[in-house]
Structure formats: structure tokens, C-alpha cells
């Protein structure tokens, strides 16, 4: 009987350790292959914001063409969350008839039930010829219906 309790306690400890390790893992963008093109930005939040943000980039007017995306945790107490993603510039070329040379990046809150909630904050930025990085600046989520 004592051996069974010990085995159960060990298994429970291993499971808790695995869950803790998974929750401490750093968020990663969907596409991680290095390219010569990059999207960067910052999300400003506060303690009233949801526990997670979903950020996504697409060519303008082509929401079905994913450049990159990421689920960004808001549980660390920080009020500034930076993101930096590689993207495939060929996707911009393939949609050049409709994208106006711009990338659309948006951020929305995600509640504890994994449901997108509140106001979507969207920025459009023109891709500058010769520049490898597209800077989307700050997505200020404070004071929106998200927070």
C-alpha cells in the first residue's frame, strides 16, 4: 500500500513539473525560419488586461495570407511586451496587386477561456524599399475595451 502511494505521489509530481515547465516556456512566433525580412512591435498593457494577447500580421487586404502570428503572455507583471518576427517577403510579392505595399498587424486580448475578447488594435505600415525591418511601433491596449 505504501509503495502505491509513493508511486502515485511521484507521478503527480512529474505531471506538475511538466505543467510548470510548459507554462514557463517562452512564447514563440508561428514561423521561425530566418529570412531577410522582419516585423517588430511593442504591446503596452496593464494589470487589467487579459492574460494573453494574440498578434497577427498579414499583407493588407489579404487576411488569409499569414506572415506571422504569436500568442503573447500578459501574466508576468510587465507592461511592455515586445515581439520580433521573421516573415517571407515572397508573400508580399505574391499579393502585390491588392496589398498596397502595406502589412497589416493587429493585436487582440485573449481571455482565460482562450477566447478573443475586446477591441482589436490594428496598424498598417508601408514596406520601405531597401529596409529589412518593418517597425509597427506601439499597440497601446490600455484603455481599450480589452483592458
N, C-alpha and C positions, 0 to 999 in steps of 0.2 A: 504494500500500500504506500509506504514512504517513497519507494522508487518511482511509482506512478506520479505522485505529487511533484517530485523533483523533476521528472521529465516534462510534465505539464508546465511547471514554472520556467524551465529552460526554453521551451518552445515559445511561451508567451513573451519571454524576454527577447528572444531573437526576432519575433514579429514586431515588437515595439521598437526595437533598434532599427529594423528595416524601414518602418514607417517614419521614424525620426530622421533617418538618413535621406529618405526620399523628400521629405519636406524641407530639408536644409539644402538640397541641390539647387544650384544656380539656374535661373531661367535661361533658356537658350532660344534664339530665333529659329524659325522653321527651316530656312535654308542657311547652311553654314559654310558652303563651299566658297572659298575666297575668289573674288573677282576684282576687277579694277574699278568697280562702282560701289558706292556706299551711301546709305541713308543714316543720318544721325538726328537725334532729338532728345528732348527732356520733358518729363511729365511732372508737373507741380501738383502736390496733393496735400491733404491734411488728415488728421485722425478720424474725421467724419466720413471720409471717402470709403468706397467698398474695399474689400481685402485684396482685390486684384483688378488690373486693367488689361484690356485686350487692345493691342495696337496692330494695325494692318496697313500695308502700302500696296497700291495698285497704280497702273497708268491711269490718268484722268479719263473718265468715260468708259473705262474697261474694268469694272469691278470684278469680273470673272478671271482676270489675269493677275495672279498673285506675284508680287515682287518679293514680299516677305511679311512675316507676322510674328507676334510673340505675346505670350501671357506674362505679364509683369506683376510680381507680387507687391502688395502695399501693406505688408504686415510687419515690416522691420522697423517701423517708427520714423523712417526717413520721409522728408517732404519733397525730395528731388529724386527722380528715377530716370537715369539715362538709358537710352537704347542706341545701338550701333549695329546696323545690318548690312550685309553684302546683298547685292541684287544683280540679276542678269540684264545687262543693257540691251541684249538682243530682244527682250520682251518689249522694251520701249520702241525699238525699231519696228518690230512686227505690228505694233498698234499705232504707228505714227500718223496714219490717216485720221485718227479720231482723238488722240490724247493731247493735242495742242502743245506737245513738248513738255507736259507737266506730269508730276507724280502727285497722287492723292494719298495722304496718310491721315488716318483717323484713330482716335482713342475713345474707348467707352469703358465704363465701370462694369465689373462682374461681381455679382453678389455671392453669398455663401452657398447658394444652391446652383452655382455655375451658370447663372442666367445673366445675359447682358442687360444692364439697367441704366436708366437715366439718359442724359443728353450726350450725343455724340459730338465730339470736338474734332473738326476737320480742317486741315491745312492743305493748300495746293501750292507747289513750288515748281517753277520752271527749271528744267535741267539746263545748266550753263555749259556751252560747248567748251571742252578742254578741262572742265573741273571734274574731278573724280568723286567728290563728296557733295551730296545734297543735304543741306542743313535745314531742318524743319523748325528749328527754334524751340520754343516752349509751348507745350499744351497745358494751359492752366486749368486744371479740373476743379480748383477751389471755387466755391460759389455757384457751381452749375447744379443742375438737378441730380447729378451723380453723387455729389458730396453733401 
